[in-house]
Amino acid sequence: MTSDPGRNAVGMEFSLALPRQAVGIPMVRRALGDSLRSFGVTEDCVSDILLAVTEACANAVRHGGPANRYRVETAIGDGRCDVRIIDRGQGLLRVPEQYPPTDIENGRGILIMQAVVDEISFKITPGRGTVVHLRKHLDWDEDAASTRERVLAAV
C-alpha cells in the first residue's frame, strides 16, 4: 500500500441525479466503489469514502426536501477523490461538534464523515440547499494495480 499524490493525474468525473429516496444510495455506492477499485485504490480507502458518501446521501434523502432529487458529483484524479452531495433542502442549522448521547438515534453522520475523510466542507444556503464536499487522498493497492494493468494489456 502506498500513497502517491501524483498518481492518476488523468482521472474521471461523473455525476448522478438521484431520487430523494434511499433506493439511490446503493447505486451511488456501486458506481463510486467500482470506479475507485478500477483505479487500484485500497479497500480500506474505498470503504472510508463509501461510508462518508453514504452518510452524506442519507442526509440529503432525509433533509433535502422539498426537492424530490439530489445530485452526487465525483472527481477522481491527482491522487484524491472529491465528492459533492448537493440537495435543495432547508440547509443545516449548525454542524455538530460532538457525538450525541448514546440514547439518541440520529446526529452522528457528520462526525462519522469527518472521521473518515481528509477534508469536509459545507456550503449552506438556508432555504435553498446544502452542498457537502468530501475529499480523501487515495492510497493505492500496488498488487491490484499491476493485475489490472496486465488484464488491460491482454485485451
C-alpha positions in Angstrom: 0.0 0.0 0.0 1.4 3.4 -1.0 0.2 6.9 -1.2 1.1 8.7 -4.4 -0.4 12.2 -4.8 0.8 12.4 -8.4 -0.7 9.1 -9.5 -3.8 9.1 -11.6 -3.4 12.7 -12.8 -5.9 11.9 -15.6 -8.8 10.5 -13.8 -12.5 10.5 -14.3 -15.6 12.5 -13.3 -19.2 11.6 -13.1 -22.4 13.0 -11.9 -25.6 11.2 -10.7 -29.0 12.8 -10.3 -31.0 10.6 -7.9 -34.4 10.4 -6.4 -34.6 11.6 -2.8 -35.2 8.1 -1.7 -33.0 5.5 0.0 -33.0 3.3 -3.1 -30.5 5.6 -4.8 -27.8 5.2 -2.1 -26.7 1.7 -3.2 -26.4 3.0 -6.8 -24.0 5.7 -5.7 -22.0 3.2 -3.6 -21.7 0.8 -6.5 -20.7 3.4 -9.1 -18.2 5.1 -6.8 -16.8 1.9 -5.3 -16.3 0.2 -8.7 -14.6 3.3 -10.1 -12.2 3.6 -7.2 -11.4 -0.2 -7.3 -10.8 0.0 -11.1 -8.0 2.5 -10.4 -6.4 0.3 -7.8 -7.4 2.2 -4.6 -7.0 0.1 -1.4 -10.1 -1.4 0.0 -9.7 0.5 3.3 -9.6 3.8 1.5 -12.7 2.8 -0.7 -14.6 1.8 2.5 -13.8 5.2 4.1 -15.0 7.1 1.1 -18.2 5.0 0.7 -19.0 5.4 4.4 -18.7 9.2 4.2 -20.7 9.4 1.0 -23.4 7.1 2.3 -23.8 9.3 5.4 -24.0 12.5 3.2 -26.5 10.9 0.8 -28.6 9.7 3.7 -28.7 13.3 5.0 -29.7 14.5 1.5 -32.5 11.9 1.4 -33.7 12.8 4.9 -33.3 16.6 4.9 -33.2 17.5 1.2 -36.9 18.3 0.8 -39.0 19.8 -0.6 -37.0 18.9 -3.7 -37.5 15.4 -5.0 -33.9 14.9 -6.3 -30.3 15.4 -5.2 -27.0 15.1 -7.0 -23.7 13.4 -6.4 -20.7 14.8 -8.4 -17.5 12.9 -8.2 -14.0 13.6 -9.5 -11.2 11.0 -9.1 -7.7 12.2 -10.1 -4.5 13.7 -8.9 -4.3 11.2 -6.1 -7.6 12.1 -4.5 -11.3 11.6 -4.7 -13.6 14.6 -4.4 -17.4 14.1 -3.9 -20.0 16.7 -3.7 -23.5 15.8 -2.5 -26.0 18.6 -3.4 -29.5 18.9 -2.2 -32.2 21.6 -2.3 -33.4 21.3 1.2 -33.7 23.8 4.1 -30.0 23.6 4.9 -28.2 22.8 8.2 -28.7 25.0 11.2 -25.2 24.1 12.5 -22.5 21.4 12.3 -22.4 19.3 15.5 -19.2 19.5 17.5 -19.5 16.2 19.4 -21.4 12.9 19.2 -24.9 13.0 20.6 -25.7 10.9 23.7 -25.9 7.2 23.1 -29.7 7.1 23.7 -30.2 9.4 20.7 -30.7 7.6 17.4 -29.6 10.3 14.9 -27.0 13.0 14.7 -23.7 11.1 14.1 -23.4 11.3 10.3 -21.4 14.5 10.0 -19.0 13.4 12.7 -18.6 10.0 11.1 -17.8 11.7 7.8 -15.2 14.0 9.5 -13.6 10.9 11.0 -13.0 9.0 7.7 -12.2 11.7 5.1 -9.3 14.2 4.9 -11.4 17.3 4.3 -15.0 18.1 4.6 -16.8 21.4 4.0 -20.3 22.6 3.8 -21.9 25.3 1.7 -25.2 26.0 3.3 -27.8 28.4 1.8 -30.7 28.4 4.2 -33.9 27.5 2.4 -32.1 26.7 -0.8 -29.9 23.7 0.0 -26.6 22.2 1.1 -23.5 21.2 -0.7 -21.3 18.7 1.2 -17.8 18.4 -0.2 -15.8 15.4 0.8 -12.1 14.9 -0.1 -10.0 11.9 0.5 -6.4 11.4 -0.5 -6.1 8.0 -2.1 -4.0 5.0 -1.1 -3.0 2.6 -3.8 -3.0 -1.2 -3.8 0.0 -2.0 -5.9 -0.9 -5.6 -6.4 -4.4 -4.7 -7.7 -3.0 -2.1 -10.0 -0.4 -4.4 -11.5 -3.1 -7.1 -12.0 -5.4 -4.6 -13.7 -2.6 -3.4 -16.0 -1.9 -7.0 -17.1 -5.6 -7.7 -17.8 -6.0 -4.5 -19.8 -2.8 -5.2 -21.7 -4.2 -8.6 -22.7 -7.4 -7.2 -24.1 
